[in-house]
Amino acid sequence: MTQAVSDLSLARLKRHLGEYRPQLEKALLAIQVLETSHSESDEFALALADLQVCATVLEPYSEGLVNAIEQFTEDQPDD
């Protein structure tokens, strides 16, 4: 495997992580709000809605991220 292919795989992996991370961070923040707020509060309802949006956005990103990880792993040189 050439270094260029490995570099491309790493760049692809980083791109997917860069897209995935912000949504994951939003989801984690929403979970924290759900854990600490009253279930009948506006804050709770908003966090629940935010979490649902994040889950919807993360689902296809997760598939792309898994594919990028697999490609990166395949492109690593055998030692």
C-alpha positions in Angstrom: 0.0 0.0 0.0 1.4 3.4 -0.9 1.7 6.3 1.5 -0.5 8.4 -0.8 -3.4 5.9 -0.4 -2.9 5.8 3.3 -2.9 9.6 3.5 -6.1 9.8 1.5 -7.7 7.3 3.8 -6.6 9.3 6.8 -7.9 12.5 5.2 -11.3 10.9 4.6 -11.5 9.6 8.1 -10.7 13.0 9.5 -13.3 14.6 7.3 -16.0 12.2 8.5 -14.9 12.7 12.1 -15.1 16.5 11.6 -18.7 16.2 10.4 -19.7 13.7 13.1 -18.2 15.3 16.1 -20.3 18.5 16.3 -23.5 16.5 16.1 -22.3 14.0 18.7 -21.3 16.9 21.0 -24.8 18.4 20.6 -26.4 15.0 21.5 -24.2 14.7 24.6 -25.2 18.1 25.8 -28.9 17.3 25.2 -28.5 14.1 27.2 -27.0 16.1 30.1 -29.9 18.5 30.1 -32.3 15.5 30.0 -30.6 14.1 33.0 -30.7 17.3 35.0 -34.0 19.0 34.2 -37.6 18.3 35.1 -39.4 16.2 32.5 -42.2 18.8 32.2 -39.9 21.8 31.6 -39.4 23.6 28.3 -35.7 22.9 28.7 -36.4 19.2 28.8 -38.6 19.3 25.8 -36.1 21.3 23.8 -33.3 19.0 24.7 -35.4 16.0 23.7 -36.1 17.6 20.4 -32.4 18.4 19.9 -31.5 14.9 20.7 -33.9 13.5 18.2 -32.5 15.8 15.5 -29.0 14.8 16.4 -29.9 11.1 16.2 -31.4 11.6 12.8 -28.3 13.5 11.5 -25.9 11.1 13.1 -27.4 7.9 11.6 -26.1 8.5 8.1 -22.9 10.1 9.4 -22.3 6.9 11.4 -22.5 4.8 8.3 -20.0 7.0 6.5 -17.7 7.0 9.5 -17.7 3.2 9.8 -16.9 3.0 6.1 -14.1 5.5 6.5 -12.7 3.5 9.5 -12.8 0.3 7.5 -11.1 1.9 4.5 -8.4 3.4 6.7 -7.8 0.0 8.4 -7.6 -1.8 5.0 -5.1 0.8 3.7 -2.7 0.4 6.6 0.5 -1.3 5.7 1.1 -4.8 7.0 4.1 -4.8 9.3 
